[in-house]
Amino acid sequence: MADHTSMDDLRRERVERPGFNAVEYDAGREEARLAIEFANAIRERRLELGLTQTAVAERAGLRQPDVSRLEAGGGTPTIGMLERLAHALEMRFVARFEKHDAA
């Protein structure tokens, strides 16, 4: 039986490598978390409306593979794409910057 490496072991190896940048690593993890959260929100709303990916794409002026990619947490949508996607899903697109709370 082959030995298997756990995700914790892989993470530990990465952190212990020379040149490891914790800030970049944390930023990458946060970006991935946001992409998954965004993907889930798009998919859930589409299903709530009873729409196919093709229908959403047509409403938003996108291609079905673009919608599929976004629902999978991939791609880098533009602000315009996000606005069109929100409209297609009968939502508003809102982006804002907020100050961090003082710790």
C-alpha positions in Angstrom: 0.0 0.0 0.0 1.4 3.4 -1.0 2.1 6.0 1.7 -0.2 9.1 1.5 0.6 12.6 2.5 -2.1 14.5 4.3 -3.0 18.1 3.4 -1.7 19.2 6.8 1.7 17.6 6.0 1.8 19.3 2.6 0.9 22.7 4.2 3.6 22.2 6.9 6.2 21.4 4.2 5.3 24.5 2.3 5.6 26.7 5.4 8.9 25.3 6.3 10.5 25.9 2.8 13.1 28.6 2.6 11.7 31.8 1.1 8.2 31.0 2.2 6.1 34.2 2.3 3.3 33.9 4.9 1.6 37.2 3.7 1.3 35.9 0.1 0.2 32.5 1.3 -2.5 34.0 3.5 -3.6 36.3 0.7 -3.9 33.4 -1.7 -6.0 31.4 0.8 -8.3 34.4 1.3 -8.6 34.9 -2.5 -9.5 31.2 -2.9 -12.1 31.4 -0.1 -13.7 34.5 -1.7 -13.8 32.8 -5.1 -15.6 29.8 -3.6 -18.0 32.0 -1.7 -18.7 34.0 -4.9 -19.1 30.8 -7.0 -21.6 29.3 -4.5 -23.6 32.5 -4.4 -23.9 32.6 -8.2 -24.9 29.0 -8.5 -27.4 29.1 -5.6 -29.1 32.2 -7.1 -29.2 30.7 -10.6 -30.8 27.5 -9.2 -33.2 29.5 -7.0 -34.4 31.3 -10.2 -34.7 27.9 -12.0 -32.2 29.1 -14.7 -29.6 27.1 -16.7 -26.1 28.4 -17.1 -27.0 29.0 -20.8 -30.0 31.2 -19.8 -27.8 33.2 -17.4 -25.1 33.6 -20.0 -27.6 34.8 -22.6 -29.1 37.3 -20.1 -25.7 38.6 -19.2 -24.2 38.7 -22.6 -21.7 36.0 -21.7 -20.9 32.5 -22.9 -22.1 29.4 -21.0 -18.5 28.3 -20.4 -17.8 31.7 -18.7 -20.7 31.1 -16.3 -19.5 27.6 -15.7 -16.0 28.8 -14.9 -17.3 31.4 -12.5 -19.5 28.9 -10.7 -16.4 26.6 -10.3 -14.5 29.5 -8.6 -12.3 30.1 -11.6 -11.7 33.1 -13.8 -11.2 36.8 -13.0 -14.4 38.6 -13.8 -14.3 42.3 -14.7 -16.5 44.8 -12.9 -18.7 45.1 -16.0 -19.1 41.3 -16.1 -20.1 41.2 -12.5 -22.7 44.0 -13.1 -24.2 42.1 -16.1 -24.2 38.8 -14.1 -25.9 40.5 -11.2 -28.6 41.9 -13.5 -29.0 38.5 -15.2 -29.6 37.0 -11.7 -32.0 39.7 -10.7 -29.6 41.1 -8.2 -27.6 44.3 -7.6 -23.8 44.3 -7.8 -22.3 46.2 -4.8 -18.6 46.7 -4.2 -17.2 48.8 -1.4 -14.1 49.5 0.6 -14.4 49.6 4.4 -11.8 50.6 7.0 -10.6 47.7 9.2 -11.8 47.9 12.7 -9.1 49.0 15.1 -7.8 46.0 17.0 
